[in-house]
Amino acid sequence: MKKVFFFVALAGMLFTSCEKEVDVRDAYVGDWTAEVSGAIVMNMDNEPMGESPISMQEQMSVSKVTTSGDELSINGLICKLKGKELIFEDETSTASMNGVDTHITVKRTGSAEKDKIVINETYEGTWTMTMLMMSGTISGSNVITLTR
């Protein structure tokens, strides 16, 4: 009787240890439609110089970064999935275009539901136009809403 119990217990352990863990990121992998809305404002001497509204729709792809872990890639943007919260690293970029040099930091927060992902972006930075000895600040925000 002890041998029968031992084999039943051993078989139970083997089947239990072979169960595959569910990767919660799988629920988000695939193609999504993204609605982007917001605005960026350029200021000089604390006065608005101009506002650039942002409004567009595009397709985005969500994939797992590695086969295990908690990272997702949303159109190449890496984040960690903690429960329903998306955690992003701050991103700083410097660019020059048409004589204007910019230095901008983007901060993101987000949430993920079954059929909806929301990413909130805020922009803070500076701009300089050396030839005209002008400079100022850049600020703004975006909301990116992904739906299936």
C-alpha positions as CSV (number, residue, x, y, z in Angstrom):
1,M,0.0,0.0,0.0
2,K,2.9,2.4,0.8
3,K,4.3,1.7,-2.7
4,V,1.0,2.6,-4.4
5,F,0.7,5.8,-2.4
6,F,4.3,6.7,-3.3
7,F,3.7,6.3,-7.0
8,V,0.4,8.3,-6.9
9,A,2.2,11.1,-5.0
10,L,5.1,11.0,-7.4
11,A,2.8,11.1,-10.4
12,G,0.9,14.1,-8.9
13,M,4.2,16.0,-8.4
14,L,5.3,15.4,-11.9
15,F,2.0,16.6,-13.4
16,T,1.9,19.6,-11.1
17,S,5.5,20.7,-11.9
18,C,4.8,20.4,-15.7
19,E,2.0,23.0,-15.6
20,K,2.8,26.0,-17.7
21,E,2.6,29.4,-16.0
22,V,0.2,31.9,-17.6
23,D,2.0,35.0,-18.9
24,V,-0.4,37.9,-18.3
25,R,1.4,39.9,-21.0
26,D,-0.2,37.6,-23.6
27,A,-3.5,39.5,-23.1
28,Y,-1.9,42.6,-24.6
29,V,0.2,41.2,-27.4
30,G,-1.1,42.2,-30.9
31,D,-2.2,45.1,-33.0
32,W,-4.0,48.0,-31.6
33,T,-5.6,51.3,-32.9
34,A,-4.1,54.3,-31.1
35,E,-5.8,57.7,-30.7
36,V,-3.3,60.4,-29.8
37,S,-4.3,63.8,-28.6
38,G,-2.6,66.7,-26.8
39,A,-0.5,69.8,-27.4
40,I,3.0,71.2,-27.1
41,V,3.6,74.8,-26.2
42,M,6.7,76.9,-26.8
43,N,7.3,79.8,-24.4
44,M,9.7,82.7,-24.3
45,D,10.0,85.0,-21.3
46,N,7.1,83.0,-19.7
47,E,4.8,84.0,-22.5
48,P,3.3,81.4,-25.0
49,M,4.8,81.8,-28.5
50,G,2.8,79.1,-30.1
51,E,0.9,75.9,-29.5
52,S,1.1,72.8,-31.6
53,P,-2.0,70.6,-31.2
54,I,-1.5,66.9,-31.6
55,S,-4.3,64.8,-32.9
56,M,-3.8,61.6,-34.9
57,Q,-4.8,58.0,-35.2
58,E,-2.4,55.2,-36.0
59,Q,-1.8,51.5,-35.7
60,M,0.5,50.3,-32.9
61,S,1.9,46.9,-32.1
62,V,2.4,45.4,-28.6
63,S,4.8,42.6,-28.0
64,K,6.7,40.9,-25.2
65,V,10.3,42.1,-24.8
66,T,11.5,38.7,-23.5
67,T,10.0,35.3,-23.1
68,S,9.7,35.8,-19.4
69,G,9.5,38.8,-17.1
70,D,7.2,41.8,-17.1
71,E,8.3,44.0,-20.0
72,L,6.2,45.0,-23.0
73,S,7.1,46.9,-26.1
74,I,4.5,49.3,-27.4
75,N,5.6,50.3,-30.8
76,G,9.2,50.1,-29.6
77,L,8.5,51.9,-26.3
78,I,9.6,49.6,-23.4
79,C,7.5,49.5,-20.2
80,K,7.0,47.2,-17.2
81,L,3.6,45.7,-16.5
82,K,2.9,45.6,-12.8
83,G,-0.7,44.5,-12.3
84,K,-2.6,46.9,-14.5
85,E,0.0,49.7,-14.2
86,L,2.5,50.5,-16.9
87,I,5.8,51.8,-15.7
88,F,8.1,53.7,-18.0
89,E,11.6,55.1,-17.7
90,D,11.9,58.9,-18.3
91,E,13.2,59.7,-21.8
92,T,15.5,62.7,-22.5
93,S,16.3,63.7,-26.1
94,T,18.2,66.5,-27.8
95,A,17.5,67.6,-31.4
96,S,18.4,70.4,-33.8
97,M,16.1,71.5,-36.7
98,N,16.0,74.7,-38.7
99,G,18.4,76.4,-36.3
100,V,16.4,75.5,-33.2
101,D,18.1,73.3,-30.6
102,T,15.8,71.4,-28.2
103,H,16.3,69.4,-25.0
104,I,13.2,67.6,-23.9
105,T,12.3,65.1,-21.1
106,V,9.3,62.9,-21.6
107,K,7.6,61.3,-18.6
108,R,5.0,58.6,-19.0
109,T,2.5,56.8,-16.9
110,G,0.0,54.2,-18.1
111,S,-2.6,51.6,-17.4
112,A,-3.6,48.4,-19.1
113,E,-7.1,46.9,-19.2
114,K,-8.3,43.9,-21.3
115,D,-9.3,46.0,-24.4
116,K,-7.8,49.4,-23.6
117,I,-4.3,50.7,-22.9
118,V,-3.9,54.4,-21.8
119,I,-0.5,56.2,-21.8
120,N,-0.2,59.7,-20.4
121,E,2.9,61.7,-21.6
122,T,4.2,65.0,-20.3
123,Y,6.9,67.1,-22.0
124,E,9.2,69.5,-20.3
125,G,12.3,71.1,-21.8
126,T,14.1,74.0,-23.3
127,W,14.7,75.4,-26.8
128,T,17.4,77.8,-28.1
129,M,17.8,79.7,-31.4
130,T,21.5,80.7,-31.2
131,M,21.6,82.9,-34.3
132,L,18.8,85.1,-33.0
133,M,19.9,84.8,-29.3
134,M,16.4,83.6,-28.3
135,S,15.5,80.8,-25.9
136,G,12.6,79.5,-23.9
137,T,10.8,76.5,-22.6
138,I,8.7,73.7,-24.1
139,S,5.9,72.0,-22.3
140,G,3.0,69.8,-23.2
141,S,1.1,66.6,-22.8
142,N,-0.4,63.8,-24.8
143,V,-2.9,61.0,-24.1
144,I,-2.4,57.9,-26.2
145,T,-5.4,55.6,-26.0
146,L,-5.0,52.1,-27.6
147,T,-8.1,50.0,-28.3
148,R,-8.6,46.7,-30.2
